[in-house]
């Protein structure tokens, strides 16, 4: 069972937005890149969680 089954798509979207905001406030390029990558991963999880919810209906 993957993590995308444990939380809603909305949960992951909020986490992605949080990490994008943190990236916007980061000063170092490497930190910004890492935070943006984390945001991208959360956005991907949101899409997967949404797909799971759609197929269950």
PDB file as gemmi writes it, atoms N, CA and C in Angstrom:
CRYST1    1.000    1.000    1.000  90.00  90.00  90.00 P 1                      
ATOM      1  N   UNK A   1       0.854  -1.181   0.000  1.00  0.00           N  
ATOM      2  CA  UNK A   1       0.000   0.000   0.000  1.00  0.00           C  
ATOM      3  C   UNK A   1       0.897   1.241   0.000  1.00  0.00           C  
ATOM      4  N   UNK A   2       0.681   2.118  -0.960  1.00  0.00           N  
ATOM      5  CA  UNK A   2       1.473   3.331  -1.072  1.00  0.00           C  
ATOM      6  C   UNK A   2       0.922   4.457  -0.214  1.00  0.00           C  
ATOM      7  N   UNK A   3       1.749   5.437   0.014  1.00  0.00           N  
ATOM      8  CA  UNK A   3       1.355   6.579   0.838  1.00  0.00           C  
ATOM      9  C   UNK A   3       0.170   7.332   0.236  1.00  0.00           C  
ATOM     10  N   UNK A   4       0.065   7.302  -1.105  1.00  0.00           N  
ATOM     11  CA  UNK A   4      -1.028   8.031  -1.738  1.00  0.00           C  
ATOM     12  C   UNK A   4      -2.395   7.447  -1.376  1.00  0.00           C  
ATOM     13  N   UNK A   5      -2.418   6.259  -0.822  1.00  0.00           N  
ATOM     14  CA  UNK A   5      -3.679   5.659  -0.362  1.00  0.00           C  
ATOM     15  C   UNK A   5      -4.021   6.090   1.070  1.00  0.00           C  
ATOM     16  N   UNK A   6      -3.044   6.639   1.774  1.00  0.00           N  
ATOM     17  CA  UNK A   6      -3.241   6.989   3.175  1.00  0.00           C  
ATOM     18  C   UNK A   6      -3.793   8.395   3.372  1.00  0.00           C  
ATOM     19  N   UNK A   7      -3.565   9.281   2.405  1.00  0.00           N  
ATOM     20  CA  UNK A   7      -3.993  10.672   2.522  1.00  0.00           C  
ATOM     21  C   UNK A   7      -4.759  11.084   1.271  1.00  0.00           C  
ATOM     22  N   UNK A   8      -5.525  12.138   1.398  1.00  0.00           N  
ATOM     23  CA  UNK A   8      -6.292  12.642   0.257  1.00  0.00           C  
ATOM     24  C   UNK A   8      -5.398  13.447  -0.681  1.00  0.00           C  
ATOM     25  N   UNK A   9      -5.891  13.625  -1.897  1.00  0.00           N  
ATOM     26  CA  UNK A   9      -5.169  14.445  -2.876  1.00  0.00           C  
ATOM     27  C   UNK A   9      -5.019  15.872  -2.349  1.00  0.00           C  
ATOM     28  N   UNK A  10      -6.019  16.355  -1.654  1.00  0.00           N  
ATOM     29  CA  UNK A  10      -5.972  17.709  -1.104  1.00  0.00           C  
ATOM     30  C   UNK A  10      -4.826  17.860  -0.089  1.00  0.00           C  
ATOM     31  N   UNK A  11      -4.600  16.848   0.706  1.00  0.00           N  
ATOM     32  CA  UNK A  11      -3.493  16.865   1.669  1.00  0.00           C  
ATOM     33  C   UNK A  11      -2.168  17.077   0.936  1.00  0.00           C  
ATOM     34  N   UNK A  12      -1.956  16.299  -0.132  1.00  0.00           N  
ATOM     35  CA  UNK A  12      -0.701  16.403  -0.877  1.00  0.00           C  
ATOM     36  C   UNK A  12      -0.594  17.734  -1.610  1.00  0.00           C  
ATOM     37  N   UNK A  13      -1.695  18.279  -2.099  1.00  0.00           N  
ATOM     38  CA  UNK A  13      -1.658  19.592  -2.752  1.00  0.00           C  
ATOM     39  C   UNK A  13      -1.251  20.684  -1.770  1.00  0.00           C  
ATOM     40  N   UNK A  14      -1.761  20.604  -0.549  1.00  0.00           N  
ATOM     41  CA  UNK A  14      -1.388  21.585   0.479  1.00  0.00           C  
ATOM     42  C   UNK A  14       0.096  21.479   0.815  1.00  0.00           C  
ATOM     43  N   UNK A  15       0.604  20.247   0.897  1.00  0.00           N  
ATOM     44  CA  UNK A  15       2.027  20.057   1.179  1.00  0.00           C  
ATOM     45  C   UNK A  15       2.869  20.613   0.036  1.00  0.00           C  
ATOM     46  N   UNK A  16       2.442  20.389  -1.203  1.00  0.00           N  
ATOM     47  CA  UNK A  16       3.178  20.912  -2.364  1.00  0.00           C  
ATOM     48  C   UNK A  16       3.220  22.437  -2.308  1.00  0.00           C  
ATOM     49  N   UNK A  17       2.090  23.055  -1.985  1.00  0.00           N  
ATOM     50  CA  UNK A  17       2.042  24.520  -1.897  1.00  0.00           C  
ATOM     51  C   UNK A  17       2.965  25.023  -0.794  1.00  0.00           C  
ATOM     52  N   UNK A  18       3.004  24.325   0.319  1.00  0.00           N  
ATOM     53  CA  UNK A  18       3.880  24.698   1.426  1.00  0.00           C  
ATOM     54  C   UNK A  18       5.351  24.661   0.998  1.00  0.00           C  
ATOM     55  N   UNK A  19       5.733  23.605   0.308  1.00  0.00           N  
ATOM     56  CA  UNK A  19       7.127  23.496  -0.119  1.00  0.00           C  
ATOM     57  C   UNK A  19       7.465  24.508  -1.209  1.00  0.00           C  
ATOM     58  N   UNK A  20       6.518  24.842  -2.081  1.00  0.00           N  
ATOM     59  CA  UNK A  20       6.760  25.890  -3.075  1.00  0.00           C  
ATOM     60  C   UNK A  20       6.980  27.231  -2.384  1.00  0.00           C  
ATOM     61  N   UNK A  21       6.197  27.507  -1.340  1.00  0.00           N  
ATOM     62  CA  UNK A  21       6.358  28.756  -0.592  1.00  0.00           C  
ATOM     63  C   UNK A  21       7.718  28.792   0.098  1.00  0.00           C  
ATOM     64  N   UNK A  22       8.116  27.670   0.687  1.00  0.00           N  
ATOM     65  CA  UNK A  22       9.430  27.612   1.335  1.00  0.00           C  
ATOM     66  C   UNK A  22      10.545  27.826   0.317  1.00  0.00           C  
ATOM     67  N   UNK A  23      10.387  27.265  -0.875  1.00  0.00           N  
ATOM     68  CA  UNK A  23      11.388  27.438  -1.929  1.00  0.00           C  
ATOM     69  C   UNK A  23      11.487  28.908  -2.328  1.00  0.00           C  
ATOM     70  N   UNK A  24      10.348  29.580  -2.358  1.00  0.00           N  
ATOM     71  CA  UNK A  24      10.350  30.997  -2.703  1.00  0.00           C  
ATOM     72  C   UNK A  24      11.087  31.854  -1.691  1.00  0.00           C  
ATOM     73  N   UNK A  25      11.147  31.396  -0.451  1.00  0.00           N  
ATOM     74  CA  UNK A  25      11.824  32.150   0.606  1.00  0.00           C  
ATOM     75  C   UNK A  25      13.276  31.738   0.806  1.00  0.00           C  
ATOM     76  N   UNK A  26      13.692  30.650   0.176  1.00  0.00           N  
ATOM     77  CA  UNK A  26      15.055  30.154   0.362  1.00  0.00           C  
ATOM     78  C   UNK A  26      16.060  31.054  -0.354  1.00  0.00           C  
ATOM     79  N   UNK A  27      17.227  31.180   0.237  1.00  0.00           N  
ATOM     80  CA  UNK A  27      18.262  32.041  -0.331  1.00  0.00           C  
ATOM     81  C   UNK A  27      19.230  31.263  -1.223  1.00  0.00           C  
ATOM     82  N   UNK A  28      19.561  30.055  -0.850  1.00  0.00           N  
ATOM     83  CA  UNK A  28      20.529  29.259  -1.612  1.00  0.00           C  
ATOM     84  C   UNK A  28      19.831  28.533  -2.764  1.00  0.00           C  
ATOM     85  N   UNK A  29      20.495  28.523  -3.898  1.00  0.00           N  
ATOM     86  CA  UNK A  29      19.940  27.868  -5.090  1.00  0.00           C  
ATOM     87  C   UNK A  29      19.742  26.367  -4.860  1.00  0.00           C  
ATOM     88  N   UNK A  30      20.670  25.747  -4.163  1.00  0.00           N  
ATOM     89  CA  UNK A  30      20.556  24.311  -3.920  1.00  0.00           C  
ATOM     90  C   UNK A  30      19.363  23.998  -3.024  1.00  0.00           C  
ATOM     91  N   UNK A  31      19.113  24.856  -2.055  1.00  0.00           N  
ATOM     92  CA  UNK A  31      17.963  24.673  -1.171  1.00  0.00           C  
ATOM     93  C   UNK A  31      16.673  24.873  -1.943  1.00  0.00           C  
ATOM     94  N   UNK A  32      16.630  25.920  -2.778  1.00  0.00           N  
ATOM     95  CA  UNK A  32      15.451  26.162  -3.605  1.00  0.00           C  
ATOM     96  C   UNK A  32      15.156  24.962  -4.490  1.00  0.00           C  
ATOM     97  N   UNK A  33      16.192  24.426  -5.100  1.00  0.00           N  
ATOM     98  CA  UNK A  33      16.015  23.272  -5.980  1.00  0.00           C  
ATOM     99  C   UNK A  33      15.474  22.065  -5.244  1.00  0.00           C  
ATOM    100  N   UNK A  34      16.010  21.801  -4.062  1.00  0.00           N  
ATOM    101  CA  UNK A  34      15.556  20.654  -3.270  1.00  0.00           C  
ATOM    102  C   UNK A  34      14.099  20.828  -2.839  1.00  0.00           C  
ATOM    103  N   UNK A  35      13.738  22.037  -2.425  1.00  0.00           N  
ATOM    104  CA  UNK A  35      12.361  22.289  -1.998  1.00  0.00           C  
ATOM    105  C   UNK A  35      11.387  22.222  -3.173  1.00  0.00           C  
ATOM    106  N   UNK A  36      11.819  22.711  -4.324  1.00  0.00           N  
ATOM    107  CA  UNK A  36      10.966  22.612  -5.521  1.00  0.00           C  
ATOM    108  C   UNK A  36      10.773  21.161  -5.933  1.00  0.00           C  
ATOM    109  N   UNK A  37      11.807  20.362  -5.801  1.00  0.00           N  
ATOM    110  CA  UNK A  37      11.695  18.934  -6.120  1.00  0.00           C  
ATOM    111  C   UNK A  37      10.732  18.244  -5.151  1.00  0.00           C  
ATOM    112  N   UNK A  38      10.806  18.600  -3.878  1.00  0.00           N  
ATOM    113  CA  UNK A  38       9.870  18.040  -2.897  1.00  0.00           C  
ATOM    114  C   UNK A  38       8.441  18.446  -3.252  1.00  0.00           C  
ATOM    115  N   UNK A  39       8.245  19.694  -3.652  1.00  0.00           N  
ATOM    116  CA  UNK A  39       6.910  20.165  -4.052  1.00  0.00           C  
ATOM    117  C   UNK A  39       6.407  19.385  -5.253  1.00  0.00           C  
ATOM    118  N   UNK A  40       7.282  19.128  -6.213  1.00  0.00           N  
ATOM    119  CA  UNK A  40       6.912  18.359  -7.400  1.00  0.00           C  
ATOM    120  C   UNK A  40       6.497  16.946  -7.000  1.00  0.00           C  
ATOM    121  N   UNK A  41       7.244  16.343  -6.085  1.00  0.00           N  
ATOM    122  CA  UNK A  41       6.916  14.990  -5.626  1.00  0.00           C  
ATOM    123  C   UNK A  41       5.558  14.956  -4.935  1.00  0.00           C  
ATOM    124  N   UNK A  42       5.258  15.972  -4.120  1.00  0.00           N  
ATOM    125  CA  UNK A  42       3.950  16.025  -3.474  1.00  0.00           C  
ATOM    126  C   UNK A  42       2.840  16.226  -4.500  1.00  0.00           C  
ATOM    127  N   UNK A  43       3.088  17.029  -5.526  1.00  0.00           N  
ATOM    128  CA  UNK A  43       2.091  17.223  -6.581  1.00  0.00           C  
ATOM    129  C   UNK A  43       1.837  15.909  -7.323  1.00  0.00           C  
ATOM    130  N   UNK A  44       2.897  15.141  -7.554  1.00  0.00           N  
ATOM    131  CA  UNK A  44       2.745  13.825  -8.186  1.00  0.00           C  
ATOM    132  C   UNK A  44       1.921  12.893  -7.307  1.00  0.00           C  
ATOM    133  N   UNK A  45       2.183  12.915  -6.010  1.00  0.00           N  
ATOM    134  CA  UNK A  45       1.397  12.089  -5.085  1.00  0.00           C  
ATOM    135  C   UNK A  45      -0.069  12.502  -5.098  1.00  0.00           C  
ATOM    136  N   UNK A  46      -0.330  13.797  -5.207  1.00  0.00           N  
ATOM    137  CA  UNK A  46      -1.715  14.277  -5.267  1.00  0.00           C  
ATOM    138  C   UNK A  46      -2.411  13.724  -6.499  1.00  0.00           C  
ATOM    139  N   UNK A  47      -1.725  13.736  -7.630  1.00  0.00           N  
ATOM    140  CA  UNK A  47      -2.317  13.192  -8.858  1.00  0.00           C  
ATOM    141  C   UNK A  47      -2.587  11.697  -8.720  1.00  0.00           C  
ATOM    142  N   UNK A  48      -1.642  10.976  -8.120  1.00  0.00           N  
ATOM    143  CA  UNK A  48      -1.844   9.539  -7.933  1.00  0.00           C  
ATOM    144  C   UNK A  48      -2.972   9.249  -6.958  1.00  0.00           C  
ATOM    145  N   UNK A  49      -3.061  10.022  -5.893  1.00  0.00           N  
ATOM    146  CA  UNK A  49      -4.151   9.836  -4.924  1.00  0.00           C  
ATOM    147  C   UNK A  49      -5.499  10.117  -5.584  1.00  0.00           C  
ATOM    148  N   UNK A  50      -5.536  11.119  -6.440  1.00  0.00           N  
ATOM    149  CA  UNK A  50      -6.774  11.442  -7.156  1.00  0.00           C  
ATOM    150  C   UNK A  50      -7.163  10.316  -8.104  1.00  0.00           C  
ATOM    151  N   UNK A  51      -6.200   9.735  -8.785  1.00  0.00           N  
ATOM    152  CA  UNK A  51      -6.471   8.620  -9.690  1.00  0.00           C  
ATOM    153  C   UNK A  51      -7.009   7.423  -8.922  1.00  0.00           C  
ATOM    154  N   UNK A  52      -6.453   7.162  -7.762  1.00  0.00           N  
ATOM    155  CA  UNK A  52      -6.922   6.046  -6.944  1.00  0.00           C  
ATOM    156  C   UNK A  52      -8.362   6.281  -6.527  1.00  0.00           C  
ATOM    157  N   UNK A  53      -8.682   7.485  -6.075  1.00  0.00           N  
ATOM    158  CA  UNK A  53     -10.051   7.816  -5.669  1.00  0.00           C  
ATOM    159  C   UNK A  53     -11.014   7.675  -6.836  1.00  0.00           C  
ATOM    160  N   UNK A  54     -10.580   8.068  -8.036  1.00  0.00           N  
ATOM    161  CA  UNK A  54     -11.436   8.019  -9.217  1.00  0.00           C  
ATOM    162  C   UNK A  54     -11.724   6.568  -9.607  1.00  0.00           C  
ATOM    163  N   UNK A  55     -10.736   5.696  -9.521  1.00  0.00           N  
ATOM    164  CA  UNK A  55     -10.948   4.301  -9.901  1.00  0.00           C  
ATOM    165  C   UNK A  55     -11.742   3.525  -8.862  1.00  0.00           C  
ATOM    166  N   UNK A  56     -11.765   3.982  -7.640  1.00  0.00           N  
ATOM    167  CA  UNK A  56     -12.536   3.307  -6.580  1.00  0.00           C  
ATOM    168  C   UNK A  56     -14.029   3.573  -6.699  1.00  0.00           C  
ATOM    169  N   UNK A  57     -14.382   4.646  -7.349  1.00  0.00           N  
ATOM    170  CA  UNK A  57     -15.811   5.012  -7.432  1.00  0.00           C  
ATOM    171  C   UNK A  57     -16.547   4.194  -8.424  1.00  0.00           C  
TER     172      UNK A  57                                                      
END                                                                             
